[in-house]
Amino acid sequence: MSEKFSLRIFSFLGAVFIFLFLPQFGLLTKSVVLLGTCIFFWATGKIPEWLTALFFFCACTASQIVPAKVALSGMMSSGAWLVLSGVVLGSAIHHTQLDALIAQYIQPICGRSYHHALWGTILLCTIFMFIMPSAMGRVILIIPILEALCQKLGYQKDDKEREGILILGILTTYFPAFYILPANVPNTVLISAMQSFYGLNFYYGSYFLAYFPILGLSKMLILYFLTVFFFPGKKKPQPLPKGKISISPLHKKAILLFSLTILLWFTENFHHIASGWVGLLAATICLFPNSGLLPKNPLSKVNFGPFFYVAGAVGMGMVAKYSHLTNYMAQFFLNLLPFSEMSKLEVVFFWLLLCIITGLLIMQTAIPAVLTPLIDNFSAVTGLSANFLCKMEVFGFSSIALPYQAPALIVGMNMAHLSKAKMTIFCFVCSIGSILILTKPLLWWWQIIGIN
């Protein structure tokens, strides 16, 4: 970013900041200007997301347009701390080389055939979804592992098999991760928003049960068959030599910590310690001096950006609700169709469509912050519970039609030098196809497990 462009952005934000102090404008007008500014910068990426969030906190608290506890409410949610702990745990995985150890165990599966290599890739990505709660971190981590695997299998840069393995790896570590609670940022934004707006708790185990058996596994299959269709494997892989895998004491320490953390996440229904606080405990153990799980001065290498983003997204939603902006927005959408006369399935399709359209206009990670505050209005008109609409939102924001909506996909595509056109086809077919095919099965599944 040039110095001249930076000065323009600084001047614009300064003008917005001053506007919030003008007494002739009411809370609603000021909220529209402030939230519109933040969403614009999140959607365009002109400045980092964390900087936009910090500007939001500063503008709200300094101008006192809303009480500080409203603007900063996101920092009190377990979801924001789950994101921060995920960043620390991801650093611990890399530092202890647990990622390389996992890859060593997967490699023997991949050498049998191209299809075995694809399923080995899916298995590798699935393991990382559970232990590394950061989509960007997983993508950055998994691409070098898959590139090295392709080289060992004899797949060169221009081979379709190599391109298929890399596209499958990137998308598999991203799409199904929406159905594992801390694995992607929007998940934690939604959980934080549900707690802040409606006092609803969504535990790790129940979250996994609600989505993964239907949506997670189905999207893995869809991505596998798309890969086989677009990148049919004609070249047989080279057999991989069998070698002894050594597990160091540091590996054992990391495995024990992650196993206990995941166990506590899954049993949240029983001990009632929120996932964020469990993650924070695990992160604290990693940060403890001489633990060996992180390098010296670990906080200097921790990316705090996602924490501020999630806290800012929830805070924005709370400001929109406090200023009654959500009532006006909800009324606009509710006037579009006769919702009281529509069936449950028709309302669900509209809600999913609204999520997709919102994701095309703003950053996909901000969808829960924008739509969750509207849910009580939709609930009153449609007769569907706030709990049901909140949970259906996950299906909506996980349906990414275009790669540009997800920064992690763009980074992965550029790192692996993959075709943007093919990545777009994969995203569109997987997302739109899953909505058309999986909506009814998901509703049937929810009836069985008692989500209404």
C-alpha positions in Angstrom: 0.0 0.0 0.0 1.5 3.4 -1.1 1.9 6.2 1.4 -0.5 8.4 -0.5 -3.2 5.7 -0.4 -2.6 5.1 3.3 -3.1 8.8 3.9 -6.4 8.8 2.1 -7.7 5.9 4.2 -6.5 7.5 7.4 -8.2 10.7 6.4 -11.5 8.9 5.6 -11.4 7.0 8.9 -10.6 10.3 10.7 -13.7 11.9 9.1 -15.9 9.0 10.2 -14.4 9.2 13.7 -15.2 13.0 14.0 -18.7 12.4 12.6 -19.5 10.1 15.5 -19.1 13.1 17.9 -21.5 15.4 16.1 -24.6 15.9 18.3 -27.1 16.6 15.5 -27.1 13.0 14.3 -28.8 10.2 16.2 -27.6 6.8 17.3 -29.1 5.0 14.3 -27.4 7.3 11.7 -24.1 7.0 13.5 -24.4 3.2 13.7 -25.1 3.0 10.0 -22.1 5.1 9.1 -19.7 3.2 11.5 -20.9 -0.3 10.7 -21.0 0.5 6.9 -17.5 1.7 7.1 -16.2 -1.4 8.9 -18.1 -3.8 6.6 -16.7 -1.9 3.5 -13.1 -2.4 4.7 -13.7 -6.0 5.7 -15.2 -6.7 2.3 -12.5 -4.9 0.2 -9.5 -5.8 2.4 -8.0 -2.3 1.9 -6.7 -2.6 5.5 -6.2 -5.7 7.7 -9.3 -7.0 9.4 -7.8 -6.6 12.8 -7.1 -2.9 12.2 -10.7 -2.4 11.1 -11.8 -4.1 14.4 -9.5 -1.9 16.5 -10.9 1.2 14.7 -14.4 0.0 15.6 -13.5 -0.5 19.3 -11.8 2.9 19.4 -14.6 4.8 17.6 -17.4 3.2 19.8 -15.7 3.7 23.2 -14.2 7.2 22.5 -17.5 8.6 21.1 -19.6 6.7 23.6 -22.4 6.1 21.0 -23.0 2.9 22.9 -21.9 1.6 26.3 -18.4 0.0 26.3 -19.8 -3.3 27.4 -21.9 -3.4 24.2 -19.0 -2.6 21.8 -16.5 -4.9 23.7 -19.0 -7.7 24.3 -17.2 -10.0 21.8 -14.1 -10.0 24.0 -16.1 -11.6 26.7 -17.3 -14.5 24.5 -15.6 -17.9 24.6 -15.6 -18.0 20.8 -13.1 -15.2 20.5 -10.8 -16.9 23.0 -11.2 -20.2 21.1 -9.8 -18.5 18.1 -6.8 -17.1 20.0 -6.1 -20.5 21.6 -6.4 -22.1 18.1 -3.6 -19.8 16.8 -1.4 -20.8 19.8 -2.1 -24.5 19.3 -1.4 -24.3 15.6 2.0 -22.8 16.4 2.6 -25.7 18.8 1.8 -28.2 16.1 4.3 -26.6 13.8 7.0 -26.2 16.4 6.8 -29.8 17.7 6.7 -31.1 14.0 3.6 -33.0 14.9 2.4 -32.1 11.3 5.3 -33.9 9.8 4.8 -36.9 12.0 1.1 -37.2 10.9 2.2 -36.9 7.3 4.7 -39.8 7.7 1.9 -42.1 8.9 -0.4 -41.1 6.0 2.3 -41.6 3.2 2.2 -45.4 3.0 -1.6 -45.3 2.2 -1.0 -43.0 -0.7 1.5 -45.1 -2.7 -0.9 -47.8 -3.7 -2.8 -46.0 -6.4 -4.0 -42.5 -7.4 -7.3 -43.1 -5.7 -5.5 -44.2 -2.5 -3.5 -40.9 -2.7 -6.8 -39.0 -2.9 -8.3 -40.8 0.1 -5.0 -40.4 2.0 -5.2 -36.6 1.3 -8.7 -36.5 2.7 -7.6 -38.4 5.8 -4.6 -36.1 6.3 -6.8 -33.0 6.0 -9.5 -34.4 8.3 -6.9 -35.0 11.1 -5.6 -31.4 10.7 -9.2 -30.1 10.9 -9.5 -31.5 14.4 -6.2 -30.4 15.8 -5.5 -27.1 14.1 -8.4 -24.5 14.5 -7.2 -22.1 11.8 -8.2 -22.5 8.1 -5.4 -20.2 6.9 -2.8 -22.0 9.1 -4.0 -25.4 7.8 -3.8 -24.4 4.2 -0.3 -22.9 4.6 0.8 -26.0 6.4 -0.7 -28.7 4.2 0.4 -27.4 0.8 4.1 -28.1 1.3 3.2 -31.5 2.7 1.1 -32.4 -0.3 3.6 -31.0 -2.8 6.3 -33.1 -1.2 4.0 -36.2 -1.3 3.3 -35.6 -5.0 7.0 -35.4 -5.7 7.6 -38.7 -3.9 4.7 -40.3 -5.8 6.3 -39.2 -9.1 3.7 -36.6 -10.0 5.4 -33.6 -11.6 4.3 -30.0 -11.8 2.2 -30.3 -15.0 0.5 -33.6 -14.1 -3.2 -33.6 -13.6 -2.9 -36.0 -10.7 -0.8 -33.4 -8.8 -3.3 -30.7 -9.5 -6.1 -32.9 -8.3 -4.4 -33.8 -5.1 -3.6 -30.2 -4.3 -7.1 -28.8 -5.1 -8.7 -31.7 -3.1 -6.4 -31.0 -0.2 -7.1 -27.3 0.0 -10.9 -27.7 -0.3 -11.1 -30.7 2.0 -9.3 -28.9 4.8 -11.7 -26.0 4.4 -15.2 -27.0 3.5 -15.9 -29.8 6.0 -14.1 -27.8 8.7 -17.2 -25.6 8.9 -18.8 -28.6 10.7 -16.1 -28.8 13.4 -16.6 -26.1 16.0 -13.2 -24.3 16.3 -11.9 -25.2 12.9 -13.0 -22.1 10.9 -13.5 -18.5 12.1 -17.2 -18.1 11.1 -18.0 -21.0 13.3 -16.7 -19.2 16.4 -18.2 -15.9 15.3 -21.7 -17.6 15.2 -21.2 -19.3 18.6 -20.2 -16.0 20.2 -23.1 -14.2 18.6 -25.6 -16.9 19.7 -24.3 -16.5 23.3 -24.3 -12.7 23.2 -27.7 -12.2 21.5 -29.9 -15.1 22.6 -28.1 -16.8 25.5 -27.9 -20.0 23.4 -25.0 -22.4 23.9 -23.8 -24.7 21.1 -21.4 -27.3 22.5 -18.5 -28.9 20.6 -20.0 -32.4 20.6 -23.5 -31.3 19.7 -22.2 -29.0 17.0 -20.2 -31.9 15.4 -23.3 -34.2 15.6 -25.6 -31.6 14.1 -23.5 -31.2 10.9 -20.6 -33.5 10.3 -22.4 -36.8 9.7 -24.5 -35.3 6.9 -22.7 -32.2 5.6 -19.1 -32.9 6.4 -18.9 -36.5 5.1 -21.1 -35.6 2.1 -18.9 -32.7 1.0 -15.9 -34.9 1.3 -17.5 -37.4 -1.1 -18.6 -34.6 -3.5 -15.1 -33.2 -3.6 -13.6 -36.6 -4.1 -15.9 -37.4 -7.1 -15.3 -33.9 -8.5 -11.6 -34.5 -8.4 -11.9 -37.9 -10.1 -14.1 -36.4 -12.8 -11.9 -33.3 -13.5 -8.5 -35.0 -12.8 -8.8 -38.7 -13.7 -5.7 -40.6 -12.6 -4.0 -42.2 -15.5 -0.4 -42.1 -14.2 0.4 -44.8 -11.6 2.2 -43.4 -8.5 5.7 -44.6 -7.6 5.7 -47.0 -4.6 6.9 -45.3 -1.4 9.7 -46.9 0.6 8.7 -48.2 4.0 10.8 -46.6 6.8 10.7 -46.7 10.5 8.7 -43.8 12.1 10.3 -42.5 15.3 8.2 -40.7 17.9 10.1 -38.3 20.1 9.2 -37.4 23.8 8.2 -34.0 22.5 5.8 -35.6 20.0 4.3 -37.7 22.8 3.8 -34.6 25.0 2.0 -32.8 22.1 -0.1 -35.8 21.3 -1.2 -36.1 24.9 -2.1 -32.4 25.2 -4.1 -32.4 21.9 -5.9 -35.7 22.8 -7.0 -34.3 26.2 -8.1 -31.0 24.6 -10.2 -32.7 21.9 -11.7 -35.1 24.6 -12.7 -32.1 26.7 -14.2 -30.3 23.7 -16.3 -33.4 22.8 -17.5 -33.9 26.4 -18.5 -30.2 26.9 -22.1 -31.3 27.5 -21.0 -33.1 30.7 -18.5 -30.8 32.3 -20.0 -27.5 30.9 -16.6 -25.8 30.5 -17.0 -23.8 27.2 -14.7 -24.8 24.3 -13.0 -21.4 24.5 -11.9 -21.9 28.0 -10.7 -25.4 27.4 -8.7 -24.1 24.4 -7.3 -21.3 26.5 -6.1 -23.8 29.2 -4.4 -25.8 26.5 -2.8 -22.7 25.0 -1.6 -21.6 28.5 0.1 -25.0 28.9 1.8 -24.5 25.6 3.0 -21.0 26.6 4.3 -22.2 29.9 8.1 -21.6 30.2 10.2 -24.7 29.3 7.2 -26.7 28.1 9.1 -27.3 24.9 5.8 -26.9 22.9 6.6 -23.4 21.7 9.8 -21.5 21.0 11.2 -18.8 23.3 9.2 -15.6 23.4 6.2 -17.4 21.8 3.8 -14.4 21.9 6.1 -12.5 19.5 5.1 -15.1 16.8 1.4 -15.4 17.7 -1.0 -13.7 15.2 -3.6 -11.9 17.3 -5.5 -10.7 14.3 -8.2 -13.4 14.2 -9.0 -12.7 17.9 -9.7 -9.0 17.3 -11.6 -9.9 14.2 -14.1 -12.2 16.0 -14.5 -9.8 18.9 -15.1 -7.0 16.5 -17.6 -8.9 14.4 -19.7 -9.8 17.5 -19.4 -6.2 18.8 -20.7 -4.9 15.5 -23.7 -7.1 15.7 -24.4 -5.9 19.3 -24.1 -2.3 18.2 -26.6 -3.0 15.3 -29.0 -4.6 17.8 -28.6 -1.9 20.4 -29.3 0.9 17.9 -32.3 -1.0 16.5 -30.7 -1.1 13.0 -31.4 -4.8 12.9 -35.1 -4.2 13.2 -35.1 -2.0 10.1 -33.0 -4.5 8.2 -35.2 -7.4 9.2 -38.3 -5.5 8.2 -36.9 -4.9 4.8 -36.3 -8.6 4.2 -39.6 -9.7 5.8 -41.5 -7.4 3.4 -40.0 -9.2 0.4 -42.1 -12.4 0.7 -45.2 -13.7 2.6 -43.2 -15.7 5.1 -46.2 -16.6 7.3 -47.7 -18.5 4.3 -44.4 -20.3 3.3 -43.5 -23.8 4.3 -40.6 -24.6 6.5 -38.5 -25.8 3.6 -39.2 -22.6 1.6 -38.1 -20.5 4.5 -35.0 -22.5 4.9 -34.1 -22.1 1.2 -34.6 -18.3 1.5 -32.4 -18.2 4.6 -29.7 -20.1 2.9 -30.0 -17.9 -0.2 -29.7 -14.8 2.0 -26.5 -16.2 3.6 -25.0 -16.8 0.1 -25.9 -13.3 -1.2 -24.6 -11.7 1.9 -21.4 -13.7 1.5 -21.0 -12.4 -2.1 -21.3 -8.8 -0.9 -19.1 -8.9 2.3 -16.4 -11.2 3.7 -17.7 -14.7 4.2 -16.4 -14.6 7.8 -18.7 -11.6 8.6 -21.9 -13.3 7.6 -22.8 -14.4 11.2 -22.1 -10.9 12.5 -24.5 -9.4 10.0 -27.4 -12.0 10.0 -27.5 -13.4 13.5 -28.9 -10.2 15.0 -31.8 -10.4 12.6 -32.9 -13.9 13.7 -35.3 -12.9 16.4 -37.4 -10.9 13.9 -37.4 -13.7 11.4 -38.3 -16.2 14.2 -41.3 -14.1 15.2 -42.7 -14.0 11.6 -41.8 -17.5 10.3 -42.5 -19.4 13.5 -39.1 -21.1 13.4 -37.1 -20.9 16.6 -34.1 -18.7 16.9 -32.1 -21.8 17.8 -33.1 -23.5 14.5 -32.3 -20.4 12.4 -28.9 -19.9 14.1 -28.0 -23.5 13.4 -29.1 -23.3 9.8 -26.9 -20.3 9.3 -23.9 -22.7 9.4 -25.1 -24.4 6.3 -25.5 -21.0 4.7 -22.2 -19.5 5.4 -20.4 -22.7 4.6 -21.7 -22.6 1.1 -19.0 -20.6 -0.7 -19.9 -20.1 -4.3 -16.7 -18.3 -5.3 -13.1 -18.6 -4.0 -12.6 -14.8 -3.5 -15.1 -15.1 -0.5 -12.5 -17.1 1.5 -9.0 -15.6 1.9 -7.6 -19.1 2.8 -8.7 -20.4 -0.6 -7.1 -17.5 -2.4 -3.8 -18.0 -0.5 -3.9 -21.7 -1.1 -4.6 -21.3 -4.8 -1.7 -18.8 -5.2 0.7 -20.9 -3.1 0.0 -24.1 -5.2 -0.3 -22.2 -8.5 -3.7 -23.7 -9.2 -6.3 -22.8 -11.9 -8.7 -20.1 -10.6 -11.3 -21.4 -13.1 -11.2 -25.0 -11.8 -11.2 -23.8 -8.2 -14.3 -21.7 -8.9 -16.1 -24.7 -10.5 -15.3 -26.9 -7.5 -16.5 -24.3 -5.0 -19.7 -23.5 -7.0 -20.7 -27.2 -7.7 -19.9 -28.3 -4.1 -21.8 -25.4 -2.4 -24.8 -25.1 -4.7 -25.1 -28.8 -5.2 -24.9 -29.5 -1.5 -27.8 -27.1 -0.8 -30.0 -28.7 -3.5 -29.1 -32.3 -2.5 -28.5 -32.1 1.3 -31.1 -29.7 2.7 -33.8 -32.3 3.1 -31.5 -35.0 4.5 -30.2 -32.4 7.0 -33.7 -31.5 8.1 -34.5 -35.2 8.5 -31.3 -35.7 10.5 -32.2 -32.8 12.8 -35.6 -34.3 13.5 -33.9 -37.5 14.6 -31.5 -35.7 17.0 -34.1 -33.2 18.2 -33.1 -29.8 16.6 -36.3 -27.8 16.0 
